[in-house]
Amino acid sequence: MVDDELAELRRRKLEQMQRQAMDQRAIEEEALRQQQLDSQIRVALMEILEPEARERLNTIKLTRPEFAKAVEQQLVMLAQNGRIRQRITDDQLKALLAQLTPSKKEFRITRK
């Protein structure tokens, strides 16, 4: 009876270790896929953007990473669809960013 319990504990421990190994492998595969996607986006942006525009986008990435990622994805999608025919200059990127940035609301408080 004790041998059966010991064998059961060993079996459970082995199953647990196998599940952890599979989970770790899945995490590593996902990280590798994400790295490959990031490198593809980086290469595409090098082809799409002029160096000054790329610098501006990298600066934005430091302050607003989510916004920069959305802009990058949109630029890559436009290039894949053939809507970008020439490299984007810094001024063109500024105009695009101005269109994508939500307008700020002004509040005026008047005291009587």
Residue pairs with C-beta under 8 A, 6 or more apart in sequence:
41 72
41 73
41 76
44 75
44 76
44 79
45 54
45 57
45 72
45 75
45 76
46 54
47 79
47 87
48 75
48 76
48 79
48 84
48 87
48 88
49 57
49 75
49 87
49 88
49 93
50 87
50 88
50 89
50 90
52 89
52 90
53 88
53 89
53 90
53 92
53 93
56 90
56 93
56 94
57 68
57 71
57 72
57 93
58 68
60 67
60 68
60 71
60 97
61 68
61 69
67 100
67 101
70 100
71 96
71 97
71 100
74 100
75 84
75 88
78 84
88 96
